[in-house]
Amino acid sequence: MDFAQAHDTLTITEWILRAIVVFIFLLIVAKFLGQRAISQLRLLDFVIALVIGNIIAHPLSDDHLNLKGSMTTTIVLAVLYIGGIFLNLKFPWFRKLVNHAPITLIQDGKIIYKALKKARISIDVLLEELRQEKVSDLKKVALAIWEADGKISVFIDPKYEPITPAACQMNTDPFELPRTIIKEGRFNLAELKQIHKNETWVISALERLYQTEVKDVLLATLDSKDNLKVFLYK
């Protein structure tokens, strides 16, 4: 059975064998490349997205390729993917095989260089990731962990955390999402009806507070305390 060679036609069995071999091969290659190359996708997700996208695309652009083989391969890969998810949930040894364990990169304000090498990321990349988390001082980081999906989880030392009302045992108003009552110069009548306001009230409030008209408003929101916030076209 020469399923690895080029043929004009392949049997269903040969298509299935080819799909299994390619799936396992790509798992090995992706594992070798490391999580950074895969970016923010799990190993199984990356492989299935890469392979199925190419399998479906080729028959649509090449009239020499039949759809039967592509559909067979796609079904086999979908079964392998679901099987991989099941194994990932059921067996810890398989989970360790396809997903690397979290790697601690920073602890108590100190960079662990060996961990950076293991995760295959540079100091520049680490600093970039920390900037995205709004961290300006490494010394303030209690713990930074390189996760299996390629992201870095950052935990700031509690003594550098901002003071919150909860920490001071202060009472606060419950969270409220303001209603959008005007968008791009038009009333949102459904929202106005829910908060028991009408167009006349809004027009009067715009004239009194902002000396403007509805047509000049890009966005206007209103909360339960009748606080009107208006953003004008510029």
Disulfide bonds with the S-S distance in Angstrom:
none
